[in-house]
Amino acid sequence: MDYHLTIVGLLVGFLVGLTGVGGAALLTPILIFLGIQPTVAVGTDLVYNSITKIFGTWQHWRQKTVHFSIVAFLALGSIPSAIAAVHVMNWIHLHVDGADQLLKQILGFALILIPLAMLAKSLLDRKHPQLNRWQQMSIIQKRSVLITLGAILGFLVGLTSIGSGSLFAIALMHFFTLSGKEVVGTDIAHAFFLTSAAGLAHMSFGTVDFIIVIQLLLGSVPGVLAGSMLSCKVPTILLRCVIFVVIIISGIKIIQI
C-alpha cells in the first residue's frame, strides 16, 4: 500500500470539498510526475473524482446548497461532449505519433489558462460587482446558453480531466447570483455527473488504474467531507489563490517534461 497516494488523496479531497476547485488540476499533474501515462492519469483521475464527489454532493445536498435545475442544463451539454472527447483522446493515443507529449502540452496549457481566467474573473467581480444581464435572466431563459457552455467545457474535461470544478465555477459566478457555498455545492454536484460519465468512458478503453483509485480514496473520502462541512464557515479566497499558483506551476512543469 502506497500511503503517499493516500495522503495526496486526503489533501486534494479536502481542497475540493472546501473550494469546489483544484481537484483534477492538482491530481493529474501529480500522477504524471509519478510516471503514469497521460491517458491513464486522466482516466484514473476522472474515476477518482467521480467517487469523491459522491460524498461532496451528498454533504452539500444536506446543506441545501445545490441548484439541481442548473446542474441538469449544464449536464445536458457536458456529458455527451465529455464522452466524445474521451473517444477523441484514445484515437489520438492510438494513431498519432508523440501522442503522450501532445496530451501533456494540452494539459499544461489548460492548467495555466484556467486559474488565470478564474483570477481575472475574481478581480473583475470585485471592481464591478453590479449584476450583468445574464444574472438578471431566469434559468429557463438561459437554458440554451447553459447547454452550449456545458458542451464546450465538458469536451475539455473529457480530454484532460481538468476543469470539472474550476471552469464551471467561473460559469456559475458569471451567469448566476449564487452565494459562495451555493457555487461550491452546485459545482460539485454537476462535476459528479460529468466525471462519472467521462470516467465510465475511460473504463471502457481500459485507461483507469483502480489500485491508484483505491489508494487515493482512502484519504479523499474523509478529506472531502471535512472540506464540505467547513465550506460554510471558512472564507476561501486566500486558499483559492494559493491553489491557483500551485496549479500554474504544475502546468509549467508538465510542459517542460
C-alpha positions in Angstrom: 0.0 0.0 0.0 1.4 3.4 -1.0 0.4 5.8 1.8 1.9 8.7 -0.1 -1.0 8.5 -2.5 -3.4 8.3 0.4 -2.0 11.5 1.9 -2.3 13.1 -1.6 -5.9 12.0 -1.7 -6.6 13.5 1.7 -5.2 16.9 0.8 -6.9 17.0 -2.6 -10.2 15.9 -1.3 -10.2 18.5 1.4 -9.4 21.3 -1.0 -12.2 20.1 -3.4 -14.7 20.0 -0.6 -13.7 23.4 0.7 -13.4 25.3 -2.5 -15.0 23.3 -5.3 -11.9 23.6 -7.4 -8.4 22.3 -7.8 -9.0 18.5 -7.7 -8.1 17.3 -11.1 -5.8 20.3 -11.8 -3.7 19.2 -8.8 -4.0 15.4 -9.0 -3.5 14.8 -12.7 -0.1 16.5 -12.7 1.0 14.6 -9.6 0.1 11.3 -11.4 2.0 12.3 -14.5 5.0 13.4 -12.4 4.9 9.9 -10.8 5.5 8.4 -14.3 1.9 7.4 -15.2 0.9 7.6 -18.8 -1.2 10.8 -19.5 -4.2 8.9 -20.8 -4.2 6.6 -17.7 -3.6 9.6 -15.4 -6.7 11.4 -16.9 -8.9 8.3 -16.8 -7.8 7.4 -13.2 -8.3 11.0 -12.1 -11.9 11.1 -13.5 -12.9 7.9 -11.8 -11.4 9.0 -8.5 -13.0 12.4 -8.7 -16.4 10.9 -9.5 -16.4 8.7 -6.4 -15.0 11.6 -4.3 -17.7 13.9 -5.4 -20.5 11.5 -4.4 -19.7 12.4 -0.8 -19.3 16.1 -1.5 -22.6 16.2 -3.4 -24.3 14.4 -0.5 -23.0 16.8 2.1 -24.0 19.9 0.0 -27.4 18.4 -0.7 -27.9 18.1 3.1 -26.9 21.7 3.4 -29.3 22.7 0.7 -26.6 24.4 -1.4 -27.2 22.6 -4.7 -29.3 24.0 -7.5 -30.3 20.9 -9.4 -32.0 22.7 -12.3 -28.7 24.4 -13.1 -26.9 21.1 -12.8 -29.4 19.5 -15.3 -29.0 22.0 -18.0 -25.2 22.0 -17.8 -25.1 18.2 -17.8 -27.3 18.0 -21.0 -24.4 19.5 -22.8 -21.4 18.4 -20.8 -22.0 14.7 -20.6 -22.2 13.7 -24.3 -19.4 16.2 -25.1 -17.1 14.7 -22.5 -17.8 11.1 -23.7 -17.0 12.3 -27.3 -13.7 13.8 -26.0 -12.6 10.5 -24.4 -13.1 8.8 -27.8 -11.0 11.5 -29.5 -8.3 11.2 -26.8 -8.0 7.5 -27.3 -8.0 7.8 -31.1 -5.1 10.3 -30.8 -3.2 8.0 -28.4 -3.6 5.1 -30.9 -2.9 6.9 -34.2 -0.8 9.9 -33.6 3.0 9.8 -33.1 4.1 11.5 -29.9 0.5 11.4 -28.5 1.7 11.4 -24.9 3.7 14.5 -25.4 0.8 16.2 -27.2 -1.5 15.4 -24.3 1.0 16.7 -21.8 1.1 20.0 -23.7 -2.7 20.3 -23.8 -2.8 19.5 -20.0 0.0 22.0 -19.3 -1.7 24.9 -21.2 -5.1 24.1 -19.6 -3.5 24.2 -16.2 -2.0 27.6 -16.9 -5.0 29.3 -18.6 -7.8 28.1 -16.3 -6.6 29.6 -13.0 -5.6 32.8 -14.8 -9.1 33.0 -16.1 -10.5 32.5 -12.6 -8.3 35.1 -11.1 -9.3 37.6 -13.8 -13.0 36.8 -13.2 -12.5 37.4 -9.4 -10.8 40.7 -10.0 -13.4 42.0 -12.4 -16.2 41.0 -10.0 -14.5 43.0 -7.2 -14.2 46.1 -9.3 -17.6 45.8 -11.0 -19.9 44.0 -8.5 -23.1 45.0 -10.3 -25.3 42.4 -11.9 -24.7 41.6 -15.6 -27.6 41.0 -18.0 -27.3 37.2 -17.7 -27.7 37.3 -13.9 -31.0 39.1 -14.3 -32.5 36.3 -16.5 -34.3 33.2 -15.3 -32.7 29.8 -15.6 -35.2 28.8 -18.3 -34.2 31.8 -20.4 -30.5 30.8 -20.1 -31.0 27.1 -20.8 -29.6 27.1 -24.4 -26.6 29.0 -23.2 -26.0 26.6 -20.3 -26.3 23.6 -22.5 -23.9 25.0 -25.1 -21.4 26.1 -22.4 -21.7 22.6 -20.8 -20.8 21.0 -24.2 -17.7 23.2 -24.7 -16.3 22.9 -21.2 -17.3 19.2 -21.0 -15.2 18.4 -24.0 -12.1 19.9 -22.3 -12.9 17.9 -19.1 -13.2 14.6 -21.1 -9.9 15.3 -22.9 -7.8 16.5 -19.9 -9.9 15.7 -16.7 -9.2 19.4 -15.8 -12.0 22.0 -15.3 -14.9 20.0 -13.9 -14.8 22.2 -10.9 -12.8 25.4 -11.9 -14.3 26.1 -15.3 -17.8 25.5 -14.3 -17.3 27.6 -11.1 -16.4 30.5 -13.4 -19.6 30.0 -15.4 -21.7 29.8 -12.3 -20.3 33.0 -10.9 -20.8 34.8 -14.2 -24.3 33.6 -15.0 -25.9 33.5 -11.6 -26.2 35.4 -8.3 -25.3 32.5 -6.1 -23.6 32.6 -2.7 -20.2 31.2 -2.4 -21.4 28.0 -0.7 -24.1 27.6 -3.5 -21.5 27.9 -6.2 -19.4 25.2 -4.5 -22.4 22.9 -3.9 -23.8 23.2 -7.4 -20.4 22.9 -9.0 -19.6 19.7 -7.1 -23.0 18.1 -7.9 -22.6 18.8 -11.6 -19.0 17.6 -11.6 -20.1 14.3 -10.1 -22.4 13.6 -13.1 -19.8 14.8 -15.6 -16.8 12.9 -14.2 -18.9 9.8 -13.7 -19.8 9.8 -17.4 -16.3 10.5 -18.6 -14.8 8.0 -16.1 -17.1 5.2 -17.4 -16.0 6.1 -21.0 -12.3 5.8 -19.9 -13.1 2.5 -18.2 -14.4 1.1 -21.5 -10.9 1.9 -23.0 -9.0 0.3 -20.1 -7.3 3.6 -19.2 -8.1 3.5 -15.4 -5.8 2.2 -12.7 -8.1 1.1 -10.0 -5.3 0.3 -7.5 -4.4 4.0 -7.5 -8.1 5.0 -7.3 -8.4 2.9 -4.1 -5.3 4.3 -2.5 -6.4 7.9 -3.2 -9.9 7.3 -2.0 -8.7 6.1 1.4 -7.6 9.7 2.1 -10.0 11.7 -0.1 -13.3 10.5 1.4 -12.7 11.9 4.9 -11.0 14.9 3.3 -13.9 16.0 1.1 -16.4 15.5 3.9 -14.3 17.7 6.2 -13.8 20.3 3.5 -17.5 20.4 2.6 -18.5 20.9 6.2 -16.0 23.8 6.6 -17.0 25.5 3.3 -19.9 27.2 5.0 -17.7 28.7 7.7 -14.3 29.4 6.2 -13.5 32.2 3.7 -11.9 30.6 0.7 -10.5 33.4 -1.4 -7.0 33.2 0.0 -6.9 29.4 -0.2 -8.1 29.6 -3.8 -5.3 32.0 -4.7 -2.8 29.5 -3.2 -4.4 26.7 -5.3 -4.2 28.8 -8.4 -0.5 29.4 -8.0 0.2 25.7 -7.4 -1.8 24.8 -10.5 0.0 27.3 -12.7 3.4 26.0 -11.5 2.2 22.4 -12.2 1.2 23.4 -15.8 4.6 24.9 -16.5 6.4 21.8 -15.1 4.3 19.5 -17.3 5.0 21.4 -20.4 8.7 21.1 -19.6 8.6 17.3 -19.1 
